[in-house]
Structure formats: structure tokens, C-alpha cells
């Protein structure tokens, strides 16, 4: 199956006890593996206390992407780290509204752009 979109990006950064994952572009079934692979770093010691999944620069999010984010949140609960999800803007946020999945997650608003 070929990807629906030409571009997806993922940036990972660690700072102290926080693990940041920034997603860019379209996050769908074709790009789920990249986030799962990045989150596999959480198996290393020491495990961070907080994981921030930044969706602020997403342009599209499908159910496969949403499912991956929800699984990361469940993993955090099971393994004792906090997961925060930066709310996407525009159409990518619609999935959270329609499914009410945003109520299950610790959603935070993206920082204002200056």
C-alpha cells in the first residue's frame, strides 16, 4: 500500500526527564511505524517521567494515527510515565472532537506562535 501523502516528519528530543516527539505533516497508517519505533526508545533506562507528543504541526490525522497515540497513553499508564499530547490545529484536531478521544488524553494547547 502506498502512502496517501508525500510528506511526514518526526523529530525526537530528550530534555532531562522529558521525551519529546514532534510530528509534522500527515500522520496516518503509512507513518504509524515511525512513531512506534521512536517510542521504543522508552524501553531504555532511565525511562522518562514525561512524554510529550506534539501534534501542533500535523495537517492530517487518521484513525490509525489516533490509535497509536492512544496506545502510547495506555503504555504510559502501565509503565508509570505521563503522556501529554499537544493539540493539533485545524482539520487534524477534528479526529479528537469526533471520537471524543481527547477526553481520554492529557491534551494541552500548542504554544502561541509569535
C-alpha positions as CSV (number, residue, x, y, z in Angstrom):
1,X,0.0,0.0,0.0
2,X,1.5,3.3,-1.0
3,X,1.3,6.3,1.4
4,X,-1.6,8.8,0.9
5,X,0.7,11.7,1.5
6,X,4.1,12.7,0.2
7,X,5.4,14.1,3.5
8,X,5.6,13.1,7.1
9,X,8.2,14.1,9.6
10,X,9.1,13.1,13.1
11,X,11.6,14.8,15.4
12,X,12.7,13.4,18.7
13,X,14.3,15.3,21.5
14,X,15.1,14.5,25.1
15,X,15.5,17.1,27.8
16,X,16.0,16.0,31.4
17,X,13.2,13.6,32.3
18,X,11.0,14.6,29.3
19,X,10.9,12.8,25.9
20,X,9.5,15.0,23.1
21,X,8.2,13.6,19.8
22,X,7.2,16.3,17.3
23,X,5.0,15.1,14.3
24,X,4.8,17.0,11.1
25,X,2.6,16.7,8.0
26,X,0.1,13.8,7.6
27,X,0.1,11.1,10.3
28,X,-1.7,8.0,9.0
29,X,-1.3,4.3,8.6
30,X,1.7,4.7,6.4
31,X,3.6,6.6,9.1
32,X,2.5,4.8,12.3
33,X,5.6,2.6,12.4
34,X,7.9,5.7,12.6
35,X,6.2,6.8,15.9
36,X,6.1,3.3,17.3
37,X,9.8,3.0,16.5
38,X,10.6,6.3,18.2
39,X,8.6,5.3,21.3
40,X,10.6,2.1,21.5
41,X,13.4,4.3,22.9
42,X,11.3,4.4,26.1
43,X,12.4,0.9,26.9
44,X,15.9,2.2,27.6
45,X,16.9,3.2,31.1
46,X,16.2,5.5,32.7
47,X,12.6,5.7,31.5
48,X,11.5,9.4,31.2
49,X,8.8,10.6,33.6
50,X,7.0,12.5,30.9
51,X,6.4,12.0,27.1
52,X,5.1,14.9,25.0
53,X,3.6,14.0,21.7
54,X,3.5,17.3,19.8
55,X,0.8,17.3,17.1
56,X,0.8,21.1,16.6
57,X,2.3,20.8,13.1
58,X,0.1,18.0,11.8
59,X,-2.0,18.6,8.8
60,X,-3.9,15.3,8.8
61,X,-4.6,12.5,11.4
62,X,-6.5,9.3,10.7
63,X,-7.8,6.6,12.9
64,X,-4.5,4.5,12.7
65,X,-2.6,7.5,13.9
66,X,-5.1,8.2,16.7
67,X,-4.9,4.5,17.8
68,X,-1.1,4.8,18.0
69,X,-1.4,7.9,20.3
70,X,-4.0,6.1,22.5
71,X,-1.7,3.1,22.8
72,X,1.2,5.3,23.8
73,X,-1.1,6.8,26.5
74,X,-2.1,3.3,27.8
75,X,1.6,2.4,27.9
76,X,2.4,5.4,30.0
77,X,-0.3,4.5,32.5
78,X,1.0,0.9,32.7
79,X,4.7,1.9,32.9
80,X,4.4,4.9,35.1
81,X,5.1,7.9,32.9
82,X,2.9,10.8,32.0
83,X,1.8,11.4,28.4
84,X,0.8,14.8,27.2
85,X,-0.5,15.5,23.7
86,X,-0.2,18.9,22.1
87,X,-3.5,19.5,20.4
88,X,-3.2,19.8,16.6
89,X,-4.7,22.8,14.8
90,X,-7.4,22.8,12.1
91,X,-8.5,19.6,10.4
92,X,-6.2,17.3,12.3
93,X,-8.0,18.2,15.5
94,X,-11.3,17.0,14.1
95,X,-10.5,13.4,14.9
96,X,-10.2,14.2,18.6
97,X,-13.5,16.1,18.5
98,X,-15.5,13.5,16.6
99,X,-14.2,10.5,18.5
100,X,-14.1,12.2,21.9
101,X,-10.6,10.7,22.3
102,X,-9.3,14.0,23.6
103,X,-11.2,13.3,26.8
104,X,-9.0,10.2,27.4
105,X,-5.8,12.0,26.8
106,X,-4.0,14.8,28.7
107,X,-4.4,17.3,25.9
108,X,-2.5,20.6,26.1
109,X,-2.8,23.6,23.8
110,X,0.1,24.4,21.4
111,X,2.2,27.4,22.4
112,X,1.1,30.6,20.6
113,X,3.3,31.5,17.6
114,X,4.8,34.9,17.8
